[in-house]
Amino acid sequence: MMFGMNLLILNYMEKEQRILKMEKDQSILKEADEIVNSRSRGYEPAEDSFKNISQIASAIRRKNITPRDVSAVMIALKLSREQYAHKRDNNVDAAGYIQIDHLLAEAGYE
């Protein structure tokens, strides 16, 4: 009887840990959304920022780089870092850059 009870408790604890992990993983998207939409850290709006970055990069590279090119490079940077070593920040930022890319596409950028 005691063995069965211990097994039941262990099974319950494992399920609880999986649920907590899922909630934590889901919060990556919420965290990215808050960063992109609130931008309360004193930055300009994402669309303006990516337009400025693309203009500066275009001048440096002497070719046209679009705001969506910038988001693609930032996504690639975060995925490359994640491939090297897992860090929550890599995934949060990648999700945020994907959201910014979506917003840029919706605003008509190619």
C-alpha positions, 0 to 999 in steps of 0.5 A: 500500500505504501509503495503504491501511495509513493508512486502516486505522489511521484506521478503527481509531482512529475505532472505538476513539474511538467505543467509548471514547465509548460507555463514557464515556456508559454510565458516566453511569448508573453514576455516577448509581447510585453517587450515589443508592445510596451517598450517601456525601457525608453526605446523608440517604437520598434518600427521606427527603430528597425527603419533607422537600423536599416538606413544605417546598415544600408549606408555602411554596406552601400546596398539596400537593407530593409527593416525586415532584413534587419529583423531576419538578421536579429532572428538569425543571431538569436537562433545562432546563440541558442544553438551554441548555448540555451538561454531563456533570453535567446528564445524571448528575443527571437520570439520578439523579433519574429513578432516585430517582423510580423508587424513590419510585414503588416505595415507593408514592408517587404 
